[in-house]
């Protein structure tokens, strides 16, 4: 398996904004922060000295706007613009930015942008090449979750279901149960759609682990999990039923 991480750079002239980015990046095991910069010239130096693959780039920075900085680069890395001003959005996307984050940035929104980068860079969550679907070595694919002050590697094939607990989620696997501080929607973004299905605001289940189902619930082992009206059609399609 590959241990490669996405090497990133954070550029912002406001120390509190940089601290937020550093905190968020440290929470995502797939990212490695090569450094931080407070102006355009410092950022240019870092880009010349390090193999940066992703830049979290504020637009209004000293010496040169972030958008103008990108224009000076012959082979720019992937860019996620960060700014307090919505008016720069169009210009940012014209430069093929992966995403455009408005301050204050929530972790859920940050994670959604990072997931776009992983897809763009042809990474899966454990950095295997993506070819449109999972190959025969599907059991090797995993996600990383933080719990008990550790980064835990969870094989996708081991996940039975996920339950939302307000600000936390419970991930039930065939071996153990993990409680981690994360929203169920942000985790849903990380899971392959062909393997997992949202059945309720509070539940995501592994399709392969479903033993039986009705219009109102799915049964996994001894657990009966409800299907809400909002997700009934999606569940019906995923399970190839006309119910």
Steps between C-alpha positions, in 0.01 A plus 500: 500500500614855437569744782504810282321807631391813318764766570332832565578864576285752689526868402324772699615830653264464797647283781158381629404383150831313467444332836159377386651353182784337693251345743276368222792363298635319808164325536518346151755216488514520119656849516855607584558869570835603351477851644309825535554839336370850566564663162535423128882513477540262791250267332691514170820398678326205666353389168845506342666306781237238577283262291175664609191325365229710664486862616242649735530855371350819637423747220580828672861453608791750501710566188275313257139383498465124532330484160790691341747271674340197335523672160879535540546125541578293192381175655294599803401243762138438589355809668226549755436871541409634844356847545246705689365649175256323272573746215822314409326167439458530123862600449611211720311240301625649172846397622380139535499512878387176659280690742432840654454522876338800666623597846423406769565149367331204667685170523221324311534742208881470514478120485264513204755712310784261589297206373468677165879525486539131568263417218672747267841358585373146430543392860270287703498555872800273548671641187438220254440603136136541409385342175128562531428217741671284755728220377520148639708622795202690636565371852813716512306824469456692819421828669674663793309608809629671813395354832665463841773742387606260224450478125318175432505330162162342427456261208190590301400135475497476880245780549149375581319829558553857621274683742485875569523607864460878468858631476641147496457188292505133596670275246405137553740252337515122503773523765423803717303822546671839461373835627652806333420871485384556143173560319333214319472715185875562486568128536241424231712708258792266565317175428459337156139530383488147358590353839305712751152650508348770721167367624418765761632830631663295774609186316730388217526127433725269304290363215673161513420461870123536452337162564137599441290812457149641473365841402564621854823336616811299419620210709870447568566213740284569803469869417193649335576848365226736377466626142369856498264636236772737374733212405243235406539545123881492516492183710253340263726570202814381678336173598349450153144476621172647378352518847 
